[in-house]
């Protein structure tokens, strides 16, 4: 790949009409969604009533939630992950 560097994509892109569609996500859109859900810095949250630190680059979710967001079935979501 000739081009190097990075492109900044604001998380607000998820508010765009194109992103908020009834169509199922494709693999690329699912990958971007995973990236945009990651924390940009460490964050302490309550999980099952206990404080935990979710590190930069991490987030907490479930296969069920991702399948719902992406409009995929559970098996397709698991296979993709």
N, C-alpha and C positions, 0 to 999 in steps of 0.2 A: 504494500500500500504506500503510495507516494506521499499523501497528505499525513502530516503528523500534528500532534497537539490535541486539543480538546474543544468541545462545543458546550457552552453552558445552556442547559435547558431548565427553565424554571418549573417548579412543581405545579404552578398554576395552569400549566398546559392541560392538566386533567379537568379543568373547568371549561375547556373549549368545546364547542358543539361537536366538532369532529371526534374528539376523544370520548365524549359522552354519547355514545351511539348504542343502539340495540344489537348491533352486530357482535358476534363473539370476537375476542381478541385473536390476533395472529401471534406467532411466536415472538416476533420482534417487539410488538406492543406489550406483550407479557413481560419481556425482559426489561423494557423501559419502566414498566410499572414496578417491578421489583427494585430497580435502582432508585426510583423516586420515593419509595416507601422507606428506604434505609435512613437511619438517623444520620444527621450531619455532625452531631457531637454526642458524647455520652449523655445519657438521660436516665434518671432514677424513676422507676414506676412501681406501683403496687401490682403484684402478680400473685393470685391466690392468697391475698391478704398479707403478703410479705414484700418488703422493698427489695428490688433487684436493679442492677445497673444494666441497661441495654447499651452496648458500646456503639461507637461510631461505625457505620457500615452494617449495623444489624437492625432488625425489627422483629416484633412478635406477631405472628398470625397463625392461621391454620390452613390446611389443604381445603377444607370446606369453604372458608372465606375467600381464598384465592379463586377457587372454582366458580363461586358466585360472582365475583368481580369480573372474571374473564369470560363468563358464560360458557364454561367447559364442564364436562362431567368429572367426577373425582378421579377416575382412572387416567384420563388424559392429563389432568393436572399433576398427579403423582409421577407419571411417566416423564413429563416435561421437567419437573424439578429434579 
